[in-house]
Amino acid sequence: MTGTYKAPDIPTSQITGELVRDELLRCFESANKEFYTLLNQPVTDQVLKTQVKQFVEGVFQSCGVSYTEMMKLVDRLPEKEAYVPVTRIT
């Protein structure tokens, strides 16, 4: 687990709840790994993965959504074309 997280470039039609969940974990793992590195605090990948998973599961639980049923959230996301480009905001 090295480097900065970069989301995979995949078509919207291939996005699943499991993919979103797994990429969310990878993103948080990457950010936390960088944070631990900046603080010069060693952490194993397994400890980091466990901490991030517990945190994300807790957040989902607080929102009343099951961590294992991510598809319910993915179904609520608008299609990519619905997002407003930054150039139109400024």
C-alpha positions as CSV (number, residue, x, y, z in Angstrom):
1,M,0.0,0.0,0.0
2,T,2.1,2.9,-1.3
3,G,1.4,6.1,-3.1
4,T,-1.6,8.3,-3.3
5,Y,-5.0,6.8,-4.1
6,K,-6.3,7.0,-7.6
7,A,-9.8,5.9,-8.5
8,P,-10.1,3.4,-11.3
9,D,-11.3,4.7,-14.6
10,I,-14.2,2.5,-15.4
11,P,-17.6,3.0,-17.1
12,T,-20.6,3.9,-15.0
13,S,-22.3,0.7,-16.1
14,Q,-19.6,-1.3,-14.3
15,I,-20.0,0.4,-11.0
16,T,-21.4,-1.9,-8.3
17,G,-22.0,-1.4,-4.6
18,E,-19.1,-3.7,-3.8
19,L,-16.7,-1.7,-6.1
20,V,-17.7,1.5,-4.4
21,R,-17.3,0.1,-1.0
22,D,-13.9,-1.4,-1.8
23,E,-12.6,1.8,-3.4
24,L,-13.9,3.8,-0.5
25,L,-11.8,1.6,1.8
26,R,-8.7,1.9,-0.5
27,C,-9.1,5.6,-0.5
28,F,-9.3,5.9,3.3
29,E,-6.5,3.4,3.7
30,S,-4.2,5.5,1.4
31,A,-5.1,8.8,3.2
32,N,-4.5,7.2,6.6
33,K,-1.2,5.7,5.5
34,E,0.0,9.1,4.4
35,F,-1.1,10.6,7.7
36,Y,0.8,8.0,9.7
37,T,3.8,8.5,7.5
38,L,3.7,12.3,8.1
39,L,3.5,11.6,11.9
40,N,6.4,9.1,11.6
41,Q,4.2,6.5,13.2
42,P,4.7,3.0,11.8
43,V,1.6,1.0,11.1
44,T,1.2,-2.3,9.4
45,D,-1.1,-2.6,6.4
46,Q,-3.3,-5.1,8.3
47,V,-3.8,-2.8,11.3
48,L,-4.5,0.1,9.0
49,K,-7.1,-1.9,7.0
50,T,-8.8,-3.1,10.1
51,Q,-9.0,0.4,11.6
52,V,-10.4,1.9,8.4
53,K,-12.9,-0.9,7.9
54,Q,-14.2,-0.5,11.5
55,F,-14.4,3.3,11.0
56,V,-16.3,3.0,7.7
57,E,-18.7,0.3,9.1
58,G,-19.4,2.6,12.1
59,V,-20.2,5.6,9.9
60,F,-22.5,3.5,7.7
61,Q,-24.2,2.1,10.8
62,S,-24.7,5.7,12.2
63,C,-26.4,6.6,8.9
64,G,-28.7,3.6,9.1
65,V,-27.2,1.9,6.1
66,S,-25.6,-1.5,6.1
67,Y,-22.0,-1.6,5.1
68,T,-22.6,-4.8,3.2
69,E,-25.5,-3.4,1.2
70,M,-23.7,-0.5,-0.5
71,M,-25.9,-0.9,-3.7
72,K,-28.7,1.0,-1.9
73,L,-26.4,4.1,-1.9
74,V,-25.0,3.6,-5.4
75,D,-28.6,3.5,-6.7
76,R,-29.2,6.9,-5.3
77,L,-26.2,8.5,-7.1
78,P,-27.0,10.7,-10.1
79,E,-25.5,9.7,-13.4
80,K,-22.1,11.4,-14.0
81,E,-23.6,13.8,-16.6
82,A,-25.7,15.3,-13.8
83,Y,-22.7,16.8,-12.1
84,V,-22.0,20.5,-12.9
85,P,-18.6,21.2,-14.3
86,V,-16.5,23.6,-12.2
87,T,-16.2,26.0,-15.2
88,R,-20.0,26.5,-15.0
89,I,-19.9,27.3,-11.3
90,T,-17.3,30.1,-11.5
